[in-house]
Amino acid sequence: MANIVITGTSRGIGFELTKLLANDGHKVLALSRNEEPIKNLKDPNIVSFPFDLSVPEHLEKLSDFLETFMPTVDVLINNAGKLTSKPFSETSLEDFMRVYEVNVFGVAEITKRVLPKMGENGHVVNISSMGGVQGSLKFSGLSAYSSSKGALITLTELLAEEYKSTGPSFNVLALGAVQTEMLEEAFPGYQAPTTALQMAEYIKEFALTGHKLYNGKLLQVSNSTP
């Protein structure tokens, strides 16, 4: 059974993913600003505490927890994301900073904290978006979000290169339309053909086995882009 760290677990894909992995017997550290949905599961395979990627004290708490209770980590899934949807002319520098703080800077920092606990067979899975893929269809209002997801793709490729001789492996999944609260925020009323549970099932298998075949790769996991 694996030791797994997941961010963004209070709703949507992260919540479903946490349940699936715990049900399979894996030990999951579920991190989210709102821990109540996970806490209410009362699953003995899940540990959680309130966690905000942008708060230094929370990152220190994570390091302390890993040192004491999870000295080895097999899988890190950077699923947490922040969305701002507004015209570029109305998107302030602060808006850009808040989005990048979670989607890029926060991912870099939590990865740096977890890496010392991972071995050569570990797997870091970053969750990006089709909106961040070069040449893909783009949508007005998502300048901060989609550009941050593009940065995450490049960061993943760079880390895979830097750690290719020692591990762990790094891969990034660019998700298309999935029926989540975040999708509703970006595209009100749109009905995606893929549910959060369906996507979570795919990510679960990829997180556990994908590093055997892939490293430094971007996989486009999309059958629909609104």
Beta strands, then each sheet from edge to edge (+ up, - down):
strand 1: 3-7
strand 2: 27-32
strand 3: 46-50
strand 4: 75-78
strand 5: 123-129
strand 6: 169-175
strand 7: 217-221
sheet 1: 3+ 2+ 1+ 4+ 5+ 6+ 7+
end
